[in-house]
Amino acid sequence: MEHTELQKNVRILATLQETEFPVISCYLNAEQGIAACRGYLAERSPLLRRTISAAQRESFDQSLEHIDAYINDNAQAPDVRAIVVFVRSVEEPFLLSLRFPVPISNQLSVDRVPHICQLIALKNTYDRYVVVLMNKKRISILDVNLGTVTRQTWSEYPVSPDRIERQWSKERYQRHRRKQTEDTIREKIKALDGLMGASAHSHLILAGEPSMVERLKASLPSHLRQKLVDTVYAQATDRLNDIVNATLSSFVEFRQQHSRTCVAMLQQAVYTNGLGTVGTDASLQCLRHARADVLILAEEYNPGPAWQCRECGDIQIGQNPPQSCPECSITQFRSLSVEEEMVRMAEGSSCGIVTVQASEFLIAGGGVGCLTRY
């Protein structure tokens, strides 16, 4: 699956209309195969089945059958490390099954809408990027989507016939090889520029032998250099899979640094009375009124139980539902996950979403905040 397709699926899930029957959201780490996936479901599903209404149990059982069938067909595939299924079996049936080459945490949820926080985190962490891999024998361009190579082009450097090379001096041969390398670099930069422009790529990593990588880096035009995330040194004897994994680690660190930069911007906005706010209530208000530009969540964020008015949608935090809605005075509420609701609202308003590790400022502010549009 490519990153653009995942983005489309996230938008479909975020805008899925609720019905009287729940959606099952299932995330499974498939690194240990079918038995481990089924073992987690066997441990988790009985509790959920006992606690849902009797009218919904048949739908729940049918949904689990869909999930088990997908596990059986996909969990053993060599490139699959995660399986994700969203399913509603009756009343406007819905089924979306996904597989990924990167791991996730096990989760089985039953709710009126899909739980997409893990999918958002995966989308943000494993954004797509381009790798240019270069050594003294060849140069390649790799398109990396969600942690795996989806497109690859190789170019061998042209080699002159031996009978001609034997007539050359050492200096002439070295000049010839340098020119060949420079011509190939120019050719690949032209191809790279076309690829990144046509596919709207924003991130570039250079990899390969140090001397060759530095030559390539020095030849990049300024608009491509601005998209350069990192350089990763590797030898011609290194396995391609190991090199890609090294670039992936570098890219994940780059995304984490981007998250820390967003927190720094939020902190500055809060301290200077600028375009930013922190805390659950303030962030919910920004999202409800489409004023949020970026939603920033701490990994540890856990606001506790929350209740949503069935009439006006107002959300209140607390162990028990309020006696009446402060906005419309209605007395009917439903429980909800605040984090999931925030993410749904952010996706619905084209608001960016960032998850941050170990931010003292954000934790002190309630674990969540927003950079605002106005």
N, C-alpha and C positions, 0 to 999 in steps of 0.2 A: 504494500500500500504506500502511496506517495503522500507527502505532507498536505498537499492541497486537497486530496480526497478526504483525509482525516478531518481537516477544517470544515469541509462541507458536512460530514457526518456529525460533528459536534454541533453545528448550527441546527441540523435537523432534530437532534436530541434536545437541545435547549428550547426549542419552540414546539415540541410535541404537545398536543392538547391532551389534557387529562380527562379521564372518564371515571365511572364508578369502580372500575376494576384497576388493580395496581400494575405497575411496571416492575419487572424483576431486573435488577442491575447486577450482573455477575462478572467479577474480575478474578481470573485464576492465573497463578504463576504455574507455567507449564514446564519448568525446567526439570522436574522430577517425573514427568510423564503422566499418563492417564490415571494411574492408581492414586497418585497424590491429589490430582484434581478432584476425582470422585470421593476421595477420603475427606477432603475439606467440605464438600457439599453434603456428605452423609452426616458430618458433625454439626453443620450449621443449619441445614434446612428443617429438621424436625421442630426446632424452637420457633422458627418463623411460621411453619404450618399450624402449630398449636395456637398461635396468638392472632392470626388473621381471622376474619369472620368466616362462618361456615359457607356462606354464599360464594366466597372467593377461593375456596380451597381447590375446587376442580380446575379453575384457571391457573392456580399456582402449580398444581401437579403437571398440567399440560406444558407450562413454561419450563419446568425442570426437565421434561422429556426433550424439548428443543435443545436445551443446554447440553444434556448428556449426549445427544446425537452429534452435536458440533464438536464436543470433546473427543468423541470416538474417531471422528474423521480427521482431526487436526492436531491433537496434542502430541502425537508421535513424530510429526514432521521435523526434520533436523534444524530448520531455521525458525521454529516457533518456540518462543520463550514466554509468551503471554497470550491468553485468550480472554476476549471480552464479548459478552452477549447481553443485549437488551431485548426483552421480550414481554409482550402483553398478548395473551392467547385469545381473549374474547372482547367483544364490544370495541370495534375499531382495532382489530389485531395489528400488532407491530412486531417486527423482528429485524434486528441489526446485529450481525455477528462479525467480529473483527479478530485478527491475529497479528502479533507483533514479534519482532526479533529481539526485543529488549524486555527485561523482567518487570513485573508489577507486584503489588501486594494483593493477597486474597481478600475478596469482599463479596458478600451476597446481601443485597438490600431489597426491601419491598416498600414501595412508596407510590404516590399518585403520579410522580414524574420520574424520569431517569436520573440516577445519581452520576454526575459527569465530572466531579472534581479530579478523580484520578486520571481521567482521559485528558482533561485540560493540562494537568501537570506533565503528562507524557508528551503532549503536543508542544508545550512550551520548552521542555527540556531538550527534546530531540527534534528541533527544527531542522530543516534541510540546509545543506551546505555543499560547496564544491571543493574537491581536493585536486590539486595539480601535483602529480607524483613524478619526480624526475631523477634519473641517474645518468651515468655516462653512456648508456646504451639505448635508452628509450625514455619517452615522456608520455604521460597519460593524463586524462581528465576523468575524474570520477564524480558522479552525481550521487550524494549520500542522502537518503530519505529515511527518517525514523531509525537511524542506526545501521542501515544496510545499504550496500551499493545497488542502485537501480539502473545505472547506465555507466558504461565504461568504454573509452576509446584509447587505443594504443598507437604510438608512432615509433617505428624503428628508425634510428638515424641511418641515412644512406651510407653505404660503404663503397669506396672506389675499388675497381678491379685491382687485384694484386700486381699484375704485370705493369700497370701504370704507376702504382705506389712505389714499386721497387726502383723506379727511375728518379724519384724525387729525393731531395735532401730532407734531413730531419726537420729543418726549420720550415720548409715548404709544406711538408706533411702536417705539421702542427698548425700552421696558418689555415690550411685547408679544413682541418677538423674543427678549429674554432669557428670558422665561417659556417660550416655545416650546423654546428650547435646553435649559433646565433640565428641562422635562418629558421631552424626548427622552433626556437623559442618565439620568434616573431610570428610564425605560423600558428603556434598553439595559443599565444596571447590573443590573436585575432579570433580564433575559434572560441576561446574562453569568453571573450568580450561578447560575442554573439550569443553564446549559451546563457550567460548571466543576464543579458538584456532581454532575450526572448522569454526566458523562464522566470524573470523577476527574482533571481537569487540575490540575497543580500549579504551572504557570508562566504568567505574564501579562506582555505587553509593550503599552504604550500608544504610539501613533504618530499623527502628524498635525501640524497647525499649532500652534505653541508655546502660544498663549493658550488654545486649545481643549483641548489635552492637559493643561495645568495645571488647568483647570476640572474636567475629568473626573477627574484624579488626586485633587483635593481632595474630590471627591464619593464616592470609593470607601469602602465600609465597611471596618473594620479587617481582617476575615478575608480580603478580597480584596487589600488593600494588602500583606498579608504574602506574597502570591504574586507580587507585582510584581517583575519581573526588571530592567526598564529602561524608559526613555522614549526614543523616537526621533522627532526633529522632521523634518517633511516638509511640503511645500507641496501645495496642491490640484492643481497642474499636474504634479506628479511622477507617473511611471508606477507602477502598482500593483506590477509585478514588481520595480522598483528599491526600492520601500519594503519589500517582503517580504525582499529580499536584505539590506537594511540591518538589519532585525530579526534575520535569521538570523546575521549577523556578530556582533551584540550577544549573541545567545543562545549562540553557540559560545564567546565570551569568558567568559560566565557559567559555562558548564560547565567551562572550564579553571580558572576561579577556584575552583569547587567541588573540583576535583581537587587544587589546591594546598592547600585547606583540609584535605582528607583527609590529605595528607602532613604538614601541621603537627600534626594530631591524632596521627598515628603517631609523629612525632618526640617529641612530649611524652610519649606512652605509653612509648616506649623509654627516654627519659632518666629517667623517674620510676618505672620498674619497674611500669608499668601494663599495660593490656590491648592489647598490641601487640608484634610481633616483626618482624625483618627477616632477609633471606637466603633462598636457595633451599631449603635443607634444612629450616629452621624453618617456612617457609611451606608446604612440601609436607606436613609433619606436621600443621599446623593444618587444612589442607584435607582430608587423609585422615580425620581424626577429627571433621570437621564443627564445628571450633571457630572457624573464620574467619567474621567478620561482613562485612568488606570486604577484597577482594584488591586491592592497589595495585601496578601495574606501571609501570616506567619505559619510555618509548617505545624506549629504547636497550637494553632488557633482552635479553641473549643469553647464556644459561648454558653454551652449547656442547652437545656430544653427551651423551645420557643413555640409560640402559638400564633396562628394567622387567622384573622377575622374572615369568615366565609363570605361576608358581604362586600367589604371594601378592600380587603387584602392587607390591612394594617398588621404589623408584626410586633409582638410583645415577647420579651425575654423573661423567663421565670419557671420555677419548678411546676407551678400550677397555672391553668389559664385564668385570665382576669375575669371578674364577674361580668363585665361588659366592655365592649370596644370603646376606647377613648375617642375614637374618630366618629363612629356612627351609632354607638349605643347598642349594637346587636350583641347577643349573648352566645352566639354559636362560633366555635373555634375548632381548628384542626392543628395537630402537631406538625412541625416541619423541621428540617435541618437548615439552620441559618446559613451555613457555609454553602450548601448546595443551592439555596435560593439566591444568594448573592451572585454566585457564578452564573446561574441561569439569567438573572437580570443583566449582568455584565455582557454576556454573549448577545442578548437580545438588543442591546443598545450599542453594539460595536465598541465596547469598552475593553481596553487591554487588561489582561490578568497576569499577575506576577506572584509567585510563591517564593518566600524567603526563608533561609535557614538561620537560626540563632541570631535574631535581631533584638537586642535589649530594648532599643527604642520602641519598636513595634509591639513587643510583649508588654512593655509598661503602658502603652497606649491602648491596650485591649486586644492586641493580636491582629488587628485589621485596620486599614486606612485607605483613603482614596486621594489621588491627585485629581483635581477637579478642572472642568472646562471653563467655568466662570464662577 
